[in-house]
Amino acid sequence: MSTLKAAFKGLGRVLASPALVLFLWLANVLVAIPLAVSMAASIAESVGSSLVHQNLRDGFDMGWYGEFDARAKGVEKTLAPSLVGAGAFFDNIEAWLNGRLFEMLPAVVALGLVYAFLWALFLGGILHRYADRGGLFRLSEFFSHGGEFFFRFVRLAVLSGLLYYLVYRFASWLFGRVEEAVRDVTVERTVLGYVVAAALLVALLLTFVNMAFDYAKIATYKENRRSMILAAIKGFRLVLGNFGRTTLLYYGLGLFGLLLLGAYHVVAPGPGQASVPSIVFAFLVGQAYLVAKLVLRLTFYAGQMALYESPGFNR
């Protein structure tokens, strides 16, 4: 099976089960609500009855933000001008590349861990749904397979976390060497070239680990594997043994994700939504992007599953 056919087949499986997409979107919303409510209450308390609310209707008020940030505690510290529009997603990509995801506020890290555990619970049901199966989406069946593989996928997550840690340690060493190498270089283009090359190498290592563990999860489900160490080894072997198709599928979908983010960056409303219709529109645009991003994430799993099941795949 070609990578393009696997991608379209995977997308078809995702779109054929809109109830699963809706359920996962609702789960995302429910996880985000506690922090959203807390942040909204903090902002409302800070603005109060002052005229700042008028400035915020017109755009982002840096004067108010400076005062808010000076008094911010806990989750309030996460509010920043860069979060407007697509900025939050770009910040997440940067944090993933440099490892800052694990240096955030404890409450945010804890919520991220809760989300990761939820995905470990959901993943067995997701893979079962996309293993070339039709029929109606049933929560009982979904959670039955999710619970069956939950602890195995948690162990896989721990193993992948160890490899991510090693990559971040290597990245720290690498950027230290780059800094030393360009210390006396006066040509900005040369410095930029070194930094971009180092960043691309780190990104390739991180995405390779992510891709290998995707196939480890698929192998665990399809082969009912019990040893997660052997499953992780199998994941790397599957990627290396089918290097062209696995990497083309993964990076092709990844490139589409970047294009999708770029499109959202262009159309996403900025600050200054003063009327109820404009606020509702901004909310709907943001949620539409989140649903599209969720569909793409599921397409990764469904496309990789379709490729794994294809007759020419070296298992």
C-alpha positions in Angstrom: 0.0 0.0 0.0 1.3 3.5 -0.9 1.6 6.1 1.8 -0.9 8.3 0.1 -3.5 5.5 0.0 -2.8 4.7 3.6 -3.3 8.3 4.6 -6.6 8.6 2.7 -7.7 5.2 4.1 -6.9 6.3 7.6 -8.8 9.6 7.1 -11.7 7.6 5.8 -11.8 5.5 8.9 -11.7 8.6 11.1 -14.5 10.3 9.2 -16.6 7.2 9.2 -16.8 7.4 13.0 -17.8 11.0 13.9 -19.2 9.9 17.2 -15.7 8.9 18.4 -14.3 12.3 17.3 -17.2 14.1 19.1 -16.5 12.0 22.3 -12.8 12.8 22.3 -13.5 16.5 21.6 -15.8 16.6 24.6 -13.2 14.9 26.8 -10.7 17.6 25.7 -13.1 20.3 26.7 -13.9 18.7 30.1 -10.2 18.5 30.9 -9.7 22.2 29.9 -12.8 23.6 31.7 -11.3 23.7 35.3 -8.3 25.8 34.3 -10.5 27.9 31.9 -13.0 28.7 34.7 -10.1 29.5 37.1 -8.4 31.8 34.6 -11.7 33.6 33.7 -12.4 34.3 37.4 -8.9 35.7 37.9 -9.2 38.0 34.9 -12.7 39.2 36.0 -11.4 39.9 39.4 -8.5 41.9 38.0 -10.5 43.9 35.6 -13.4 44.6 38.1 -15.4 47.7 37.4 -12.5 49.6 35.9 -12.3 51.0 32.4 -9.7 48.3 31.5 -12.5 46.2 30.0 -13.0 48.8 27.3 -9.3 48.7 26.4 -9.5 44.9 26.3 -12.5 45.2 23.9 -10.3 47.3 21.6 -7.2 45.0 21.8 -4.7 43.5 24.3 -4.0 46.1 27.0 -0.3 45.7 27.9 -0.6 48.1 30.8 -3.2 46.0 32.4 -1.3 42.8 31.6 1.8 44.1 33.3 -0.1 44.7 36.5 -1.9 41.3 36.2 1.3 39.4 35.6 3.0 41.1 38.6 0.3 39.8 40.9 -0.2 36.5 39.1 0.1 33.2 41.0 -0.2 29.6 39.9 -2.1 29.0 36.7 -2.5 32.8 36.3 1.2 32.8 35.3 0.3 31.0 32.1 -1.5 34.0 30.6 0.7 35.8 28.0 0.1 37.9 24.9 1.5 35.1 22.7 -1.6 32.9 23.6 -3.8 35.0 21.4 -4.9 33.2 18.2 -2.5 30.5 17.0 0.2 31.7 19.4 -0.6 29.0 22.0 -0.1 26.2 19.5 3.2 27.6 18.3 4.3 27.9 22.0 3.4 24.3 22.5 5.5 23.2 19.6 8.4 25.2 20.9 8.0 23.8 24.4 7.9 20.2 23.0 11.1 20.8 21.0 13.1 22.2 23.8 11.6 20.1 26.7 10.0 23.0 28.5 6.8 21.1 28.7 8.1 19.5 31.8 9.2 22.8 33.4 5.8 24.4 33.5 3.8 25.1 36.6 3.0 22.0 38.7 -0.8 22.5 38.1 -0.3 22.6 34.3 2.0 19.6 34.4 -0.4 17.7 36.6 -3.3 18.4 34.2 -1.1 17.3 31.3 -0.4 14.0 33.1 -4.2 13.6 33.6 -4.7 14.1 29.9 -1.9 11.7 29.1 -3.5 9.0 31.3 -6.9 9.6 29.6 -5.3 9.0 26.2 -3.7 5.9 27.5 -7.2 4.8 28.6 -8.8 5.8 25.3 -6.1 4.4 23.0 -7.1 0.7 23.1 -10.6 1.7 22.0 -9.2 4.0 19.3 -7.0 1.4 17.8 -9.8 -1.2 18.0 -12.1 1.2 16.2 -9.6 1.9 13.4 -8.5 -1.7 12.9 -10.6 -2.0 9.8 -13.8 -2.4 11.8 -17.2 -0.9 11.0 -20.5 -0.8 12.9 -21.7 1.7 15.4 -19.5 3.4 17.9 -20.3 2.0 21.4 -18.8 3.4 24.6 -19.0 0.0 26.3 -16.9 -1.6 23.6 -14.6 1.4 23.5 -13.8 1.4 27.2 -13.6 -2.4 27.3 -10.7 -2.3 24.9 -9.3 0.8 26.5 -9.2 -0.8 29.9 -7.7 -4.0 28.5 -4.6 -2.2 27.1 -4.4 0.8 29.6 -1.6 -0.4 31.8 0.4 -1.7 28.8 0.2 1.7 27.1 1.1 3.5 30.4 4.3 1.3 30.5 5.0 2.2 26.9 4.5 5.9 27.8 7.1 5.6 30.5 9.6 3.9 28.1 9.0 6.7 25.5 9.4 9.3 28.2 12.9 7.9 29.1 13.9 8.1 25.4 12.5 11.7 25.1 14.6 12.6 28.2 17.8 11.2 26.5 17.0 13.2 23.4 16.5 16.4 25.5 19.8 15.8 27.3 21.5 15.3 23.9 19.8 18.6 22.7 21.2 20.4 25.7 24.7 19.2 25.0 24.3 19.9 21.3 23.1 23.5 21.7 25.9 24.1 24.2 28.4 23.0 21.5 26.7 25.2 18.9 26.9 28.2 21.2 30.6 27.6 21.7 31.1 27.1 17.9 29.4 30.4 17.0 30.7 32.5 19.9 33.1 34.5 17.7 31.1 34.3 14.5 29.9 37.7 13.3 27.8 36.6 10.3 24.2 36.2 11.5 23.3 33.9 8.6 26.0 31.4 9.7 24.8 31.5 13.3 21.2 30.9 12.1 22.3 28.0 10.0 24.0 26.3 12.9 21.0 26.8 15.2 18.5 25.7 12.6 20.5 22.5 11.7 20.7 21.6 15.4 17.0 22.2 15.9 16.1 20.1 12.9 18.3 17.2 14.2 16.5 17.4 17.6 13.1 17.5 15.9 13.9 14.5 13.8 15.0 12.5 16.8 11.9 13.4 18.8 9.6 12.6 15.9 11.4 9.4 15.2 10.8 8.2 18.8 7.2 9.3 18.6 6.7 7.4 15.3 8.4 4.2 16.6 6.2 4.2 19.7 3.1 4.7 17.5 3.9 1.4 15.8 4.8 -0.2 19.1 1.2 0.6 20.3 -0.3 -0.8 17.1 1.8 -3.9 17.4 0.8 -4.3 21.1 -2.9 -4.1 20.1 -2.7 -6.3 16.9 -0.4 -8.9 18.4 -1.7 -8.7 22.0 1.8 -8.2 23.3 2.5 -8.3 27.0 6.2 -7.2 27.1 6.4 -3.4 26.4 10.1 -3.5 26.0 9.8 -6.0 23.2 6.9 -4.0 21.8 9.1 -0.9 21.8 11.8 -2.8 20.0 9.2 -4.0 17.5 8.1 -0.5 16.9 11.6 0.7 16.0 12.1 -2.4 13.8 8.8 -1.8 12.0 9.9 1.8 11.2 13.4 0.8 10.1 12.1 -2.2 8.1 9.6 0.0 6.2 11.5 3.2 6.4 10.3 4.9 3.2 6.6 4.4 3.7 6.5 4.9 7.5 8.4 8.1 7.4 6.6 9.5 4.3 3.3 8.9 6.0 4.3 10.4 9.3 6.1 13.5 8.0 3.5 14.0 5.2 0.7 14.2 7.8 3.0 16.3 10.0 3.5 18.7 7.1 -0.2 18.9 6.6 -0.6 19.7 10.3 1.8 22.6 10.0 -0.1 23.9 6.9 -3.3 23.6 8.9 -1.8 25.6 11.8 -0.6 28.2 9.3 -4.1 28.5 7.9 -5.5 28.9 11.4 -2.9 31.6 12.1 -4.2 33.6 9.2 -7.9 33.3 9.9 -7.9 33.2 13.7 -9.5 36.3 15.3 -7.1 38.3 17.4 -7.9 40.3 20.6 -10.6 43.0 20.6 -13.7 40.9 20.1 -16.2 43.4 21.6 -19.6 41.9 20.6 -21.3 38.7 21.5 -21.4 37.5 17.8 -17.7 38.2 17.3 -16.8 36.4 20.6 -19.0 33.4 19.5 -17.3 33.5 16.1 -13.8 33.5 17.6 -14.8 30.6 19.9 -16.2 28.6 17.0 -13.2 29.1 14.8 -10.9 28.0 17.6 -13.0 24.9 18.3 -13.1 24.1 14.5 -9.3 24.1 14.5 -9.2 21.9 17.6 -11.6 19.4 15.9 -9.5 19.5 12.8 -6.3 18.9 14.8 -8.0 16.0 16.6 -9.0 14.5 13.3 -5.5 14.8 12.1 -4.1 13.1 15.3 -6.5 10.2 14.8 -5.6 10.0 11.1 -2.0 9.4 12.2 -3.2 6.3 14.1 -5.7 5.1 11.5 -3.2 5.7 8.6 -0.5 3.8 10.4 -2.9 1.0 11.2 -3.9 0.8 7.6 -0.2 0.7 6.6 0.5 -2.0 9.2 -2.4 -4.1 7.9 -1.4 -3.8 4.2 0.0 -7.1 2.6 3.3 -5.6 1.6 4.2 -4.3 5.1 7.3 -5.9 6.6 6.2 -7.2 10.0 
